[in-house]
Each structure stands twice: as C-alpha cells, then as structure tokens.
Amino acid sequence: MTRADSVHSTPPTNTSANTPSSSRRRFLVQAAGVAVGGTALGAGLPLPAPAAAAVDPVFAAIERYKGAAAAHLAAIDDLALLEKIHGPADADGSITEQPCHDENDAFEALVSAAATTLPGLLAKLAFLRQIAELQAWMLDEREGAALLLIDSFTASLKNVGALS
C-alpha cells in the first residue's frame, strides 16, 4: 500500500477547519476515539475467551493499530504545541513522520491479518466498519487495501471453516 507522508499530511495549526488539510487531523481525532472506544466495541461483540483472543492474530492487530493511531495523534498534538510556541517555521513536522509510518504499517497489518476464529473475524469486521464510517478514505485511498482485505477475508473464512 502507498505510505502517507506525515510532513505533507499534517496540517499547520493556523489553518481553517474547512480546509482539506484539516480532514487528516479530524480523522486522527476520530481514530483516537475509535482507539479509546475499543472497549465499547468489545462490549457489543461476542468476544472470545481470553485463550482464543491470545491465539487469533486479529486481536493483536487491532490493538497494535489502536496504539499506533493514538501515538500518531499524540505526535500531531506535540507538533501543534511546538507550532504555537515557536511558529510553523521552526516546527518542521519531523516529529510526526515516524508515528505516521507506524500507524500506516499497523493499518496494513490489520487489513492483511487473517482471523483464525469466528470472534476474531467478527471483531475485524466491526472494527473496520467503524473506521469506514469515520473516514472512508482509509480504505478507499490506500492503494492495494481492497485486495489485501479480500485476501485476508478469504483466508479468514477458510480458517473458520466457512470455505474449503
């Protein structure tokens, strides 16, 4: 998948809320809500016993993504603070670059992860649906995401015995 560039995708703090560059920040705020609200997701799903959760790689991929999204959002907040204190010229965005790459890598791992249990498959579907409802671009604009999803869901269905 194509990797986002945090230097160009992180808007300066002095831009209007109606600019296209603000959509990335708005998404990250919403993604943090998804990450923080992950426990609420679990309350609505028939989650497996702890042993099954430890076995299914989807649960680890979801948690990895939540952590990476939260770290990226924290870096964006740090950059905004630096821009406020020192001005945009001194805050070049480099502090958001690695967290952005980490979030992209975690998202790709989540999209690629094949569930090994039905609860893992249901959790992945529910989590990706939340992402799609908040910011469809995460799935629409990432080159190769659709093929990775198709392949991972095909493998998941085979793993849970729904396909032979």
N, C-alpha and C positions, 0 to 999 in steps of 0.2 A: 504494500500500500504506500501511497505517497505520504511522506512525512511533512508535518506542518512546521513552519519556521516561526518560532516564538518571537523573534525580533520584529518580524513584519506583521504577526497576527496579534500582538499585544498592543492595544490602543493606548495612546497617551492619555493621561488623566484629565487633560484640559479639553477633550473633545466633547461635543454634544452627545446626548444619549440617543439621538436619532441618526447617527452616522453609521455606516456599515461596519466600521471598526469596533463599534460598541457591541455588536452582536456576539463576538467571541467572549468578551467579558461577561455579558449577560448569560451566555451559555455556561461559563465556568461557575457563576453563582448558582445557576440551576443544577449543574453537575454536582456541586458541593452539597446541594440539598438532596440529590439522589444518593450521594455517598453517606451523608448523615442520616438520611431516611432509609437506609438499607435495612435497619432493624424493623421498620414499619413494613417493608416488603416481606420480610420473614414472617411477620405476624399473619399476613394474608395468604401464605402458601403452606401447603402440607410439606413442611421441611422434614428431611430425614433425621434419623437418629444420629448422634454425633459420629458414630463409626462410619456410616455411609457418607457423611459430609467430608470426612477426612480422606475418603477414597476417591470421591468424584472431583476431578481437577477443575470443574466449572466453578465450584465454590471458592477455590483459591484464586482463580482468575478474576472473579467478581470482586473479591476483597483486594486483590492487587490493584485493580483498576480504581476502586474507591480511594485507596491510599494515594495513588499517583495523581488522581484528579484533585484531591484535597491539597497535596503538596504543590501542584501547579498553581492552584488558586492562591495559596499562601505566598508563593513567589510573586504572583501578579500583585497581590496586596503590598508586598515589600517594595516592589518596583514603584507602585503608585505613591507610597510614602516617600521614597527617595526622590521621585519627580516633584513632589510637593515641597520637600525640603531644599533640594539642590537645583531644581528645574530640569526640564526634559533633556537638555544638552548633556548634563552630567550623568543621567540615568540611561545608559545605552540599551537596556533590555537584556543584557547577557545573563542576569541572574534568573531569568525565566526560560532560557534556552534548554538547559538540561532537564528541568522538570517537565517542559513541554514534550521533549523527546521521550521521557519516561512514561508520560501519560499516553502518548501515541503508541509506544511499544506495548503497554499494558492493554490498551484498547484492541490492538491487533491480536494479542494473545487471547483476550476474551472472545473476540469474534471467531478465532480459529479453534478454540477449545471444544473438543467433543465430550459431551456428557457421557458418563458411564452408568448413571442411574436415572430413573424417571424423575425423581425430585430434582436432580441436577439439571435435567433438560427443562423442566418447568421453571426453575429459578432463572435459568439463562433466558428463556423466552420472556419472562416477566421483566427482568432487568433491562433487556434490550428494548422492550416495548416502552419502558419509562424513558430511556434515552431517546428513542424515536419520537415520543410525544413532546419532549422538552426541546430537542434540537435535531430535527431530521437530517441536517447536513452531516452529522457524524456518520451516518450510514450512506447518505446519498452522494456525498462529495469525496469520499475516500476511495481512490482507485483500488479496485480489487476486493473491496469489502463484500460485495454481493456474492462473488464466487467463494470467498472464504466462508461466508455464512452458509451457503448451500452445501459446501463440502462438510462443514462441521455438523450441520443438522443431519445430513445423510449418515455420517459416521455415528452420530448420537442415536439415531433411530435404529441403526444396526446394533449398537451396543446394548440398547434396552430391549432388543428382541422384536421390534416393530417391523423391521425389514430383514430379509435374509441375504 
